[in-house]
Amino acid sequence: SLLVNAAGQPRKEKVKLPSSLQGRKPNSIPNKKVEDPVAGNVNTSSLATSRQHLSGFHLIPPRVMLGVLKEGCTYAATVILKNVGVNFSRFRVKQPPPHTGLRVMYTPGPVAAGLQVELEIEIFAMVTGGEDAGGLEEVSHDIEILTETATLLLPVRANILC
């Protein structure tokens, strides 16, 4: 029950539900799009009564923390973009500006329901600021992934050792 804790005592504060149970995704901006009648929609009786929005992607992991990087070296991390909807869906990645040193490599195209694609996040560790920041410079950028239903934000964080 949400009213009592595991010991049977009344709760002192409200239970915070995860965003996945509240019907919204963290770090995403919903698109204002009218449903396309030509898209491959599934019309089965089991889905006819459900009002939940059964489309979209999940990022695994939801953020990339690269830690401390050596200046002048290239590093890479892999992120999985999984289609959790019941229809095939398309996406595209808005490439970060060159001064961040970030680049996203992926294979474009539709993703079938339940399948996933790999996004390879590559960073060339370079110091852009002229002033000395105590030997470390922080790189922080949100990569935009544009899907049919929402714009997902993938935060990438790293510290570059000067």
Buried (B, 14 or more C-beta within 10 A) or exposed (E): EEEEEEEEEEEEEEEEEEEEEEEEBEBBEEEEEEEEEEEEEEEEEEEEEEEEEBBBBBBEEBBBEBEEBEEEEEBEBEBEBBBBBBBBBEBEBEEBEEEBBBBBEBEEEEBEBEEBBEBEBEBBBBBEEEEEEEEBBEBEBBBBBBBBBBBBBBBBBBBBEB
